[in-house]
Amino acid sequence: MSKVSKTDWERLSDMGDKDIDTSDIPELDDAFFLSAELKVPPKQPVTLRIDSDVLVWF
């Protein structure tokens, strides 16, 4: 890739949880969870050819 990241990764790695501004994220109350639905996508069968040493590594 030719694009250089503009993210300040060092600053982010030094940042603690208390330093993250979450003020724009609404709290999830009981009403949210009463109407929430868990949607799990169906699994798809896949055929994959890999070298045997790769398979052993996994």
N, CA, C and O atoms as a Maestro MAE file, in Angstrom:
{
 s_m_m2io_version
 :::
 2.0.0
}

f_m_ct {
 s_m_title
 :::
 protein
 m_atom[232] {
  # First column is atom index #
  i_m_mmod_type
  r_m_x_coord
  r_m_y_coord
  r_m_z_coord
  i_m_residue_number
  s_m_chain_name
  s_m_pdb_residue_name
  s_m_pdb_atom_name
  i_m_atomic_number
  :::
  1 25 0.839 -1.179 0.000 1 A "MET " " N  " 7
  2 3 0.000 0.000 0.000 1 A "MET " " CA " 6
  3 2 0.882 1.240 0.000 1 A "MET " " C  " 6
  4 15 1.942 1.263 0.626 1 A "MET " " O  " 8
  5 25 0.447 2.232 -0.684 2 A "SER " " N  " 7
  6 3 1.240 3.443 -0.779 2 A "SER " " CA " 6
  7 2 0.795 4.522 0.198 2 A "SER " " C  " 6
  8 15 1.506 5.511 0.378 2 A "SER " " O  " 8
  9 25 -0.364 4.359 0.836 3 A "LYS " " N  " 7
  10 3 -0.854 5.371 1.761 3 A "LYS " " CA " 6
  11 2 -0.198 5.200 3.129 3 A "LYS " " C  " 6
  12 15 -0.112 4.087 3.647 3 A "LYS " " O  " 8
  13 25 0.257 6.296 3.703 4 A "VAL " " N  " 7
  14 3 0.871 6.280 5.020 4 A "VAL " " CA " 6
  15 2 -0.195 6.622 6.051 4 A "VAL " " C  " 6
  16 15 -0.977 7.553 5.861 4 A "VAL " " O  " 8
  17 25 -0.222 5.865 7.140 5 A "SER " " N  " 7
  18 3 -1.200 6.103 8.190 5 A "SER " " CA " 6
  19 2 -0.928 7.435 8.873 5 A "SER " " C  " 6
  20 15 0.223 7.768 9.158 5 A "SER " " O  " 8
  21 25 -1.973 8.189 9.134 6 A "LYS " " N  " 7
  22 3 -1.845 9.460 9.851 6 A "LYS " " CA " 6
  23 2 -2.170 9.285 11.339 6 A "LYS " " C  " 6
  24 15 -2.206 10.259 12.091 6 A "LYS " " O  " 8
  25 25 -2.404 8.046 11.752 7 A "THR " " N  " 7
  26 3 -2.741 7.762 13.142 7 A "THR " " CA " 6
  27 2 -1.500 7.863 14.012 7 A "THR " " C  " 6
  28 15 -0.434 7.364 13.653 7 A "THR " " O  " 8
  29 25 -1.648 8.512 15.154 8 A "ASP " " N  " 7
  30 3 -0.548 8.627 16.116 8 A "ASP " " CA " 6
  31 2 -0.604 7.391 17.022 8 A "ASP " " C  " 6
  32 15 -1.148 7.447 18.125 8 A "ASP " " O  " 8
  33 25 -0.032 6.264 16.543 9 A "TRP " " N  " 7
  34 3 -0.130 4.990 17.247 9 A "TRP " " CA " 6
  35 2 0.536 5.032 18.615 9 A "TRP " " C  " 6
  36 15 0.051 4.395 19.550 9 A "TRP " " O  " 8
  37 25 1.635 5.767 18.754 10 A "GLU " " N  " 7
  38 3 2.316 5.846 20.050 10 A "GLU " " CA " 6
  39 2 1.423 6.522 21.089 10 A "GLU " " C  " 6
  40 15 1.339 6.068 22.230 10 A "GLU " " O  " 8
  41 25 0.758 7.605 20.693 11 A "ARG " " N  " 7
  42 3 -0.153 8.293 21.613 11 A "ARG " " CA " 6
  43 2 -1.305 7.370 22.009 11 A "ARG " " C  " 6
  44 15 -1.713 7.344 23.170 11 A "ARG " " O  " 8
  45 25 -1.829 6.612 21.037 12 A "LEU " " N  " 7
  46 3 -2.930 5.704 21.343 12 A "LEU " " CA " 6
  47 2 -2.501 4.579 22.280 12 A "LEU " " C  " 6
  48 15 -3.262 4.193 23.167 12 A "LEU " " O  " 8
  49 25 -1.299 4.052 22.097 13 A "SER " " N  " 7
  50 3 -0.846 2.963 22.968 13 A "SER " " CA " 6
  51 2 -0.594 3.454 24.387 13 A "SER " " C  " 6
  52 15 -0.685 2.676 25.337 13 A "SER " " O  " 8
  53 25 -0.277 4.737 24.539 14 A "ASP " " N  " 7
  54 3 -0.062 5.312 25.869 14 A "ASP " " CA " 6
  55 2 -1.367 5.721 26.541 14 A "ASP " " C  " 6
  56 15 -1.384 6.011 27.737 14 A "ASP " " O  " 8
  57 25 -2.456 5.746 25.785 15 A "MET " " N  " 7
  58 3 -3.745 6.216 26.288 15 A "MET " " CA " 6
  59 2 -4.411 5.147 27.160 15 A "MET " " C  " 6
  60 15 -4.430 3.969 26.803 15 A "MET " " O  " 8
  61 25 -4.949 5.562 28.286 16 A "GLY " " N  " 7
  62 3 -5.685 4.650 29.156 16 A "GLY " " CA " 6
  63 2 -7.172 4.719 28.879 16 A "GLY " " C  " 6
  64 15 -7.625 5.605 28.155 16 A "GLY " " O  " 8
  65 25 -7.940 3.799 29.445 17 A "ASP " " N  " 7
  66 3 -9.386 3.782 29.232 17 A "ASP " " CA " 6
  67 2 -10.040 5.090 29.677 17 A "ASP " " C  " 6
  68 15 -10.976 5.566 29.033 17 A "ASP " " O  " 8
  69 25 -9.555 5.671 30.770 18 A "LYS " " N  " 7
  70 3 -10.147 6.902 31.303 18 A "LYS " " CA " 6
  71 2 -9.923 8.098 30.369 18 A "LYS " " C  " 6
  72 15 -10.621 9.107 30.474 18 A "LYS " " O  " 8
  73 25 -8.962 7.985 29.466 19 A "ASP " " N  " 7
  74 3 -8.642 9.080 28.548 19 A "ASP " " CA " 6
  75 2 -9.519 9.081 27.298 19 A "ASP " " C  " 6
  76 15 -9.457 10.030 26.515 19 A "ASP " " O  " 8
  77 25 -10.322 8.059 27.091 20 A "ILE " " N  " 7
  78 3 -11.160 7.950 25.897 20 A "ILE " " CA " 6
  79 2 -12.477 8.674 26.133 20 A "ILE " " C  " 6
  80 15 -13.185 8.394 27.101 20 A "ILE " " O  " 8
  81 25 -12.801 9.606 25.245 21 A "ASP " " N  " 7
  82 3 -14.033 10.386 25.359 21 A "ASP " " CA " 6
  83 2 -15.196 9.583 24.786 21 A "ASP " " C  " 6
  84 15 -15.291 9.401 23.572 21 A "ASP " " O  " 8
  85 25 -16.067 9.110 25.646 22 A "THR " " N  " 7
  86 3 -17.229 8.336 25.203 22 A "THR " " CA " 6
  87 2 -18.527 9.119 25.413 22 A "THR " " C  " 6
  88 15 -19.606 8.528 25.442 22 A "THR " " O  " 8
  89 25 -18.430 10.443 25.560 23 A "SER " " N  " 7
  90 3 -19.602 11.260 25.872 23 A "SER " " CA " 6
  91 2 -20.646 11.257 24.750 23 A "SER " " C  " 6
  92 15 -21.814 11.556 25.001 23 A "SER " " O  " 8
  93 25 -20.246 10.926 23.525 24 A "ASP " " N  " 7
  94 3 -21.207 10.927 22.424 24 A "ASP " " CA " 6
  95 2 -21.854 9.560 22.209 24 A "ASP " " C  " 6
  96 15 -22.607 9.378 21.251 24 A "ASP " " O  " 8
  97 25 -21.569 8.596 23.092 25 A "ILE " " N  " 7
  98 3 -22.152 7.259 22.985 25 A "ILE " " CA " 6
  99 2 -23.250 7.130 24.043 25 A "ILE " " C  " 6
  100 15 -22.964 7.223 25.236 25 A "ILE " " O  " 8
  101 25 -24.499 6.917 23.625 26 A "PRO " " N  " 7
  102 3 -25.585 6.826 24.620 26 A "PRO " " CA " 6
  103 2 -25.476 5.540 25.441 26 A "PRO " " C  " 6
  104 15 -25.008 4.511 24.954 26 A "PRO " " O  " 8
  105 25 -25.916 5.623 26.689 27 A "GLU " " N  " 7
  106 3 -25.969 4.445 27.555 27 A "GLU " " CA " 6
  107 2 -27.057 3.501 27.045 27 A "GLU " " C  " 6
  108 15 -28.099 3.956 26.572 27 A "GLU " " O  " 8
  109 25 -26.826 2.207 27.138 28 A "LEU " " N  " 7
  110 3 -27.831 1.221 26.748 28 A "LEU " " CA " 6
  111 2 -28.633 0.850 27.988 28 A "LEU " " C  " 6
  112 15 -28.090 0.312 28.953 28 A "LEU " " O  " 8
  113 25 -29.925 1.139 27.954 29 A "ASP " " N  " 7
  114 3 -30.777 0.861 29.100 29 A "ASP " " CA " 6
  115 2 -31.544 -0.447 28.897 29 A "ASP " " C  " 6
  116 15 -31.388 -1.118 27.877 29 A "ASP " " O  " 8
  117 25 -32.360 -0.793 29.865 30 A "ASP " " N  " 7
  118 3 -33.129 -2.044 29.806 30 A "ASP " " CA " 6
  119 2 -34.062 -2.083 28.595 30 A "ASP " " C  " 6
  120 15 -34.286 -3.149 28.023 30 A "ASP " " O  " 8
  121 25 -34.607 -0.932 28.201 31 A "ALA " " N  " 7
  122 3 -35.517 -0.886 27.049 31 A "ALA " " CA " 6
  123 2 -34.800 -1.337 25.774 31 A "ALA " " C  " 6
  124 15 -35.399 -2.005 24.931 31 A "ALA " " O  " 8
  125 25 -33.540 -0.979 25.633 32 A "PHE " " N  " 7
  126 3 -32.777 -1.404 24.462 32 A "PHE " " CA " 6
  127 2 -32.688 -2.922 24.420 32 A "PHE " " C  " 6
  128 15 -32.941 -3.534 23.382 32 A "PHE " " O  " 8
  129 25 -32.329 -3.532 25.550 33 A "PHE " " N  " 7
  130 3 -32.118 -4.976 25.572 33 A "PHE " " CA " 6
  131 2 -33.427 -5.764 25.481 33 A "PHE " " C  " 6
  132 15 -33.406 -6.932 25.093 33 A "PHE " " O  " 8
  133 25 -34.558 -5.158 25.827 34 A "LEU " " N  " 7
  134 3 -35.846 -5.829 25.674 34 A "LEU " " CA " 6
  135 2 -36.193 -6.040 24.200 34 A "LEU " " C  " 6
  136 15 -36.847 -7.020 23.844 34 A "LEU " " O  " 8
  137 25 -35.750 -5.114 23.348 35 A "SER " " N  " 7
  138 3 -36.081 -5.254 21.925 35 A "SER " " CA " 6
  139 2 -34.887 -5.716 21.081 35 A "SER " " C  " 6
  140 15 -35.015 -5.865 19.865 35 A "SER " " O  " 8
  141 25 -33.750 -5.939 21.701 36 A "ALA " " N  " 7
  142 3 -32.552 -6.355 20.955 36 A "ALA " " CA " 6
  143 2 -32.683 -7.802 20.490 36 A "ALA " " C  " 6
  144 15 -33.274 -8.634 21.179 36 A "ALA " " O  " 8
  145 25 -32.131 -8.090 19.324 37 A "GLU " " N  " 7
  146 3 -32.135 -9.445 18.784 37 A "GLU " " CA " 6
  147 2 -30.708 -9.828 18.402 37 A "GLU " " C  " 6
  148 15 -29.980 -9.035 17.804 37 A "GLU " " O  " 8
  149 25 -30.323 -11.038 18.751 38 A "LEU " " N  " 7
  150 3 -29.022 -11.550 18.360 38 A "LEU " " CA " 6
  151 2 -29.156 -12.180 16.982 38 A "LEU " " C  " 6
  152 15 -29.939 -13.110 16.793 38 A "LEU " " O  " 8
  153 25 -28.401 -11.678 16.029 39 A "LYS " " N  " 7
  154 3 -28.455 -12.211 14.667 39 A "LYS " " CA " 6
  155 2 -27.083 -12.757 14.320 39 A "LYS " " C  " 6
  156 15 -26.125 -12.003 14.148 39 A "LYS " " O  " 8
  157 25 -27.000 -14.062 14.222 40 A "VAL " " N  " 7
  158 3 -25.754 -14.737 13.885 40 A "VAL " " CA " 6
  159 2 -25.856 -15.199 12.435 40 A "VAL " " C  " 6
  160 15 -26.758 -15.962 12.087 40 A "VAL " " O  " 8
  161 25 -24.931 -14.738 11.586 41 A "PRO " " N  " 7
  162 3 -25.016 -15.162 10.184 41 A "PRO " " CA " 6
  163 2 -24.747 -16.656 10.051 41 A "PRO " " C  " 6
  164 15 -23.988 -17.226 10.835 41 A "PRO " " O  " 8
  165 25 -25.368 -17.290 9.064 42 A "PRO " " N  " 7
  166 3 -25.147 -18.734 8.896 42 A "PRO " " CA " 6
  167 2 -23.707 -19.011 8.463 42 A "PRO " " C  " 6
  168 15 -23.081 -18.201 7.780 42 A "PRO " " O  " 8
  169 25 -23.206 -20.153 8.870 43 A "LYS " " N  " 7
  170 3 -21.855 -20.560 8.488 43 A "LYS " " CA " 6
  171 2 -21.869 -21.046 7.040 43 A "LYS " " C  " 6
  172 15 -22.852 -21.626 6.577 43 A "LYS " " O  " 8
  173 25 -20.793 -20.808 6.351 44 A "GLN " " N  " 7
  174 3 -20.663 -21.209 4.959 44 A "GLN " " CA " 6
  175 2 -19.542 -22.239 4.835 44 A "GLN " " C  " 6
  176 15 -18.453 -22.027 5.368 44 A "GLN " " O  " 8
  177 25 -19.792 -23.351 4.140 45 A "PRO " " N  " 7
  178 3 -18.714 -24.317 3.924 45 A "PRO " " CA " 6
  179 2 -17.679 -23.743 2.955 45 A "PRO " " C  " 6
  180 15 -18.023 -23.070 1.983 45 A "PRO " " O  " 8
  181 25 -16.424 -24.019 3.237 46 A "VAL " " N  " 7
  182 3 -15.328 -23.499 2.416 46 A "VAL " " CA " 6
  183 2 -14.327 -24.612 2.166 46 A "VAL " " C  " 6
  184 15 -14.025 -25.395 3.067 46 A "VAL " " O  " 8
  185 25 -13.813 -24.686 0.950 47 A "THR " " N  " 7
  186 3 -12.729 -25.602 0.630 47 A "THR " " CA " 6
  187 2 -11.484 -24.756 0.425 47 A "THR " " C  " 6
  188 15 -11.502 -23.770 -0.312 47 A "THR " " O  " 8
  189 25 -10.397 -25.154 1.091 48 A "LEU " " N  " 7
  190 3 -9.175 -24.373 1.040 48 A "LEU " " CA " 6
  191 2 -7.990 -25.299 0.900 48 A "LEU " " C  " 6
  192 15 -7.862 -26.262 1.657 48 A "LEU " " O  " 8
  193 25 -7.125 -25.026 -0.051 49 A "ARG " " N  " 7
  194 3 -5.923 -25.837 -0.243 49 A "ARG " " CA " 6
  195 2 -4.736 -25.066 0.323 49 A "ARG " " C  " 6
  196 15 -4.410 -23.973 -0.140 49 A "ARG " " O  " 8
  197 25 -4.096 -25.656 1.335 50 A "ILE " " N  " 7
  198 3 -2.929 -25.026 1.939 50 A "ILE " " CA " 6
  199 2 -1.824 -26.068 2.093 50 A "ILE " " C  " 6
  200 15 -2.086 -27.270 2.085 50 A "ILE " " O  " 8
  201 25 -0.601 -25.598 2.232 51 A "ASP " " N  " 7
  202 3 0.526 -26.507 2.433 51 A "ASP " " CA " 6
  203 2 0.383 -27.212 3.779 51 A "ASP " " C  " 6
  204 15 -0.172 -26.650 4.722 51 A "ASP " " O  " 8
  205 25 0.882 -28.434 3.864 52 A "SER " " N  " 7
  206 3 0.737 -29.228 5.086 52 A "SER " " CA " 6
  207 2 1.434 -28.580 6.276 52 A "SER " " C  " 6
  208 15 0.945 -28.697 7.400 52 A "SER " " O  " 8
  209 25 2.570 -27.893 6.064 53 A "ASP " " N  " 7
  210 3 3.259 -27.254 7.190 53 A "ASP " " CA " 6
  211 2 2.440 -26.096 7.754 53 A "ASP " " C  " 6
  212 15 2.505 -25.812 8.950 53 A "ASP " " O  " 8
  213 25 1.673 -25.430 6.898 54 A "VAL " " N  " 7
  214 3 0.789 -24.372 7.379 54 A "VAL " " CA " 6
  215 2 -0.321 -24.984 8.223 54 A "VAL " " C  " 6
  216 15 -0.659 -24.447 9.278 54 A "VAL " " O  " 8
  217 25 -0.880 -26.074 7.788 55 A "LEU " " N  " 7
  218 3 -1.927 -26.750 8.540 55 A "LEU " " CA " 6
  219 2 -1.404 -27.200 9.895 55 A "LEU " " C  " 6
  220 15 -2.097 -27.043 10.901 55 A "LEU " " O  " 8
  221 25 -0.211 -27.750 9.946 56 A "VAL " " N  " 7
  222 3 0.390 -28.185 11.224 56 A "VAL " " CA " 6
  223 2 0.569 -26.996 12.146 56 A "VAL " " C  " 6
  224 15 0.345 -27.108 13.351 56 A "VAL " " O  " 8
  225 25 0.969 -25.853 11.595 57 A "TRP " " N  " 7
  226 3 1.183 -24.658 12.423 57 A "TRP " " CA " 6
  227 2 -0.119 -24.245 13.098 57 A "TRP " " C  " 6
  228 15 -0.116 -23.869 14.270 57 A "TRP " " O  " 8
  229 25 -1.249 -24.313 12.356 58 A "PHE " " N  " 7
  230 3 -2.529 -23.948 12.940 58 A "PHE " " CA " 6
  231 2 -3.033 -25.054 13.841 58 A "PHE " " C  " 6
  232 15 -4.108 -24.930 14.429 58 A "PHE " " O  " 8
  :::
 }
 m_bond[231] {
  # First column is bond index #
  i_m_from
  i_m_to
  i_m_order
  :::
  1 1 2 1
  2 2 3 1
  3 3 4 2
  4 3 5 1
  5 5 6 1
  6 6 7 1
  7 7 8 2
  8 7 9 1
  9 9 10 1
  10 10 11 1
  11 11 12 2
  12 11 13 1
  13 13 14 1
  14 14 15 1
  15 15 16 2
  16 15 17 1
  17 17 18 1
  18 18 19 1
  19 19 20 2
  20 19 21 1
  21 21 22 1
  22 22 23 1
  23 23 24 2
  24 23 25 1
  25 25 26 1
  26 26 27 1
  27 27 28 2
  28 27 29 1
  29 29 30 1
  30 30 31 1
  31 31 32 2
  32 31 33 1
  33 33 34 1
  34 34 35 1
  35 35 36 2
  36 35 37 1
  37 37 38 1
  38 38 39 1
  39 39 40 2
  40 39 41 1
  41 41 42 1
  42 42 43 1
  43 43 44 2
  44 43 45 1
  45 45 46 1
  46 46 47 1
  47 47 48 2
  48 47 49 1
  49 49 50 1
  50 50 51 1
  51 51 52 2
  52 51 53 1
  53 53 54 1
  54 54 55 1
  55 55 56 2
  56 55 57 1
  57 57 58 1
  58 58 59 1
  59 59 60 2
  60 59 61 1
  61 61 62 1
  62 62 63 1
  63 63 64 2
  64 63 65 1
  65 65 66 1
  66 66 67 1
  67 67 68 2
  68 67 69 1
  69 69 70 1
  70 70 71 1
  71 71 72 2
  72 71 73 1
  73 73 74 1
  74 74 75 1
  75 75 76 2
  76 75 77 1
  77 77 78 1
  78 78 79 1
  79 79 80 2
  80 79 81 1
  81 81 82 1
  82 82 83 1
  83 83 84 2
  84 83 85 1
  85 85 86 1
  86 86 87 1
  87 87 88 2
  88 87 89 1
  89 89 90 1
  90 90 91 1
  91 91 92 2
  92 91 93 1
  93 93 94 1
  94 94 95 1
  95 95 96 2
  96 95 97 1
  97 97 98 1
  98 98 99 1
  99 99 100 2
  100 99 101 1
  101 101 102 1
  102 102 103 1
  103 103 104 2
  104 103 105 1
  105 105 106 1
  106 106 107 1
  107 107 108 2
  108 107 109 1
  109 109 110 1
  110 110 111 1
  111 111 112 2
  112 111 113 1
  113 113 114 1
  114 114 115 1
  115 115 116 2
  116 115 117 1
  117 117 118 1
  118 118 119 1
  119 119 120 2
  120 119 121 1
  121 121 122 1
  122 122 123 1
  123 123 124 2
  124 123 125 1
  125 125 126 1
  126 126 127 1
  127 127 128 2
  128 127 129 1
  129 129 130 1
  130 130 131 1
  131 131 132 2
  132 131 133 1
  133 133 134 1
  134 134 135 1
  135 135 136 2
  136 135 137 1
  137 137 138 1
  138 138 139 1
  139 139 140 2
  140 139 141 1
  141 141 142 1
  142 142 143 1
  143 143 144 2
  144 143 145 1
  145 145 146 1
  146 146 147 1
  147 147 148 2
  148 147 149 1
  149 149 150 1
  150 150 151 1
  151 151 152 2
  152 151 153 1
  153 153 154 1
  154 154 155 1
  155 155 156 2
  156 155 157 1
  157 157 158 1
  158 158 159 1
  159 159 160 2
  160 159 161 1
  161 161 162 1
  162 162 163 1
  163 163 164 2
  164 163 165 1
  165 165 166 1
  166 166 167 1
  167 167 168 2
  168 167 169 1
  169 169 170 1
  170 170 171 1
  171 171 172 2
  172 171 173 1
  173 173 174 1
  174 174 175 1
  175 175 176 2
  176 175 177 1
  177 177 178 1
  178 178 179 1
  179 179 180 2
  180 179 181 1
  181 181 182 1
  182 182 183 1
  183 183 184 2
  184 183 185 1
  185 185 186 1
  186 186 187 1
  187 187 188 2
  188 187 189 1
  189 189 190 1
  190 190 191 1
  191 191 192 2
  192 191 193 1
  193 193 194 1
  194 194 195 1
  195 195 196 2
  196 195 197 1
  197 197 198 1
  198 198 199 1
  199 199 200 2
  200 199 201 1
  201 201 202 1
  202 202 203 1
  203 203 204 2
  204 203 205 1
  205 205 206 1
  206 206 207 1
  207 207 208 2
  208 207 209 1
  209 209 210 1
  210 210 211 1
  211 211 212 2
  212 211 213 1
  213 213 214 1
  214 214 215 1
  215 215 216 2
  216 215 217 1
  217 217 218 1
  218 218 219 1
  219 219 220 2
  220 219 221 1
  221 221 222 1
  222 222 223 1
  223 223 224 2
  224 223 225 1
  225 225 226 1
  226 226 227 1
  227 227 228 2
  228 227 229 1
  229 229 230 1
  230 230 231 1
  231 231 232 2
  :::
 }
}
